[in-house]
């Protein structure tokens, strides 16, 4: 993780904070509305989705850096599109695995955990709005 840029580390930190908040607040809401028997599947789903989100951010940064190092614009674009396809496939695979493991892992919770990456990136932008300008 030390080889990641500060931006990627900050986004991963935001994903972790969001996931922790979702586990705590969501567990209370799940217990209140659905019963205590659903809490463990909910927590597993959030954690699994957040871990996949973190892996996607790390993979994205490494893909960007590798495509820049290629030099050739066409080769870099082709490489980056392929890596984007792999991240999309990993996301679909995570949802498929959650579907297969249901009710041990809650599918909706995995989806929420997967949405932490774009939310964390937007939070990063908001928190660092004036840092570059």
C-alpha positions as a printed Julia matrix, in Angstrom:
133×3 Matrix{Float64}:
   0.0     0.0     0.0
   3.01    2.28    0.4
   3.52    2.34   -3.35
   0.11    3.97   -3.84
  -0.3     7.69   -4.35
  -1.61    9.9    -1.58
  -4.86   10.26   -3.51
  -5.4     6.5    -3.69
  -4.52    6.08    0.0
  -6.98    8.85    0.93
  -9.74    7.27   -1.16
  -9.05    3.88    0.47
  -9.22    5.55    3.88
 -12.58    7.09    2.9
 -13.87    3.67    1.77
 -12.82    2.2     5.11
 -14.5     4.98    7.09
 -17.68    4.69    5.04
 -17.7     0.92    5.49
 -17.23    1.2     9.24
 -20.04    3.76    9.51
 -22.3     1.56    7.38
 -21.58   -1.47    9.55
 -22.36    0.33   12.79
 -25.37    2.36   11.68
 -26.69   -0.28    9.34
 -26.5    -3.04   11.94
 -28.73   -0.99   14.21
 -31.23   -0.36   11.41
 -31.17   -3.96   10.21
 -31.77   -5.22   13.76
 -34.63   -2.77   14.21
 -36.44   -3.43   10.92
 -35.49   -7.0     9.96
 -34.35   -8.71   13.15
 -31.05   -9.68   14.68
 -30.7   -12.79   12.5
 -29.91  -10.6     9.45
 -27.09   -8.59   11.06
 -24.24  -11.01   10.33
 -25.1   -11.32    6.62
 -25.38   -7.54    6.42
 -21.95   -7.03    8.01
 -20.34   -9.68    5.79
 -21.85   -7.97    2.74
 -20.58   -4.5     3.65
 -17.1    -5.81    4.45
 -16.95   -7.89    1.25
 -18.17   -5.0    -0.91
 -15.75   -2.56    0.73
 -12.82   -4.95    0.21
 -13.7    -5.31   -3.47
 -13.94   -1.5    -3.71
 -10.48   -1.14   -2.2
  -9.09   -3.73   -4.6
 -10.67   -1.87   -7.52
  -9.05    1.43   -6.46
  -5.64   -0.23   -6.15
  -6.09   -1.93   -9.52
  -7.22    1.35  -11.11
  -4.12    3.21   -9.94
  -1.78    0.46  -11.1
  -3.58    0.33  -14.48
  -3.29    4.08  -14.98
   0.4     4.05  -14.12
   1.11    1.06  -16.37
  -0.8     2.54  -19.31
   1.11    5.83  -18.98
   4.41    3.95  -19.01
   3.49    2.24  -22.28
   4.12    5.45  -24.2
   2.1     4.55  -27.3
  -1.33    6.15  -27.06
  -3.19    3.38  -28.87
  -1.52    0.6   -26.87
  -2.17    2.5   -23.63
  -5.85    2.97  -24.5
  -6.23   -0.71  -25.39
  -4.44   -1.77  -22.19
  -6.55    0.52  -20.03
  -9.83   -0.63  -21.62
  -8.88   -4.25  -20.96
  -8.09   -3.47  -17.32
 -11.39   -1.59  -17.03
 -13.14   -4.72  -18.32
 -11.37   -6.8   -15.66
 -12.54   -4.43  -12.91
 -16.09   -4.62  -14.23
 -15.84   -8.41  -14.33
 -14.59   -8.43  -10.72
 -17.57   -6.3    -9.68
 -20.0    -8.62  -11.44
 -18.2   -11.61   -9.93
 -18.51  -10.13   -6.44
 -22.24   -9.66   -6.91
 -22.54  -13.18   -8.35
 -20.64  -14.64   -5.41
 -22.87  -12.73   -2.99
 -25.93  -14.08   -4.81
 -24.53  -17.6    -4.52
 -23.67  -17.18   -0.81
 -27.0   -15.6     0.09
 -28.19  -15.51    2.95
 -24.7   -15.77    4.53
 -23.71  -12.64    2.61
 -26.41  -10.06    1.93
 -26.5    -9.04   -1.74
 -27.8    -5.52   -1.11
 -25.04   -4.95    1.43
 -22.4    -5.99   -1.1
 -23.87   -3.48   -3.57
 -23.7    -0.76   -0.92
 -20.07   -1.68   -0.18
 -19.25   -1.57   -3.89
 -20.73    1.94   -4.11
 -18.27    3.12   -1.48
 -15.52    3.63   -4.09
 -17.29    6.34   -6.14
 -18.67    7.93   -2.98
 -15.17    7.96   -1.44
 -13.75    9.54   -4.6
 -16.38   12.3    -4.47
 -15.65   12.87   -0.79
 -11.96   13.16   -1.66
 -12.77   15.78   -4.29
 -14.89   17.76   -1.83
 -12.33   17.61    0.95
  -9.47   18.64   -1.35
 -11.28   21.22   -3.46
  -8.92   24.08   -2.64
  -5.76   22.04   -2.17
  -4.65   22.26   -5.81
  -5.83   25.74   -6.68
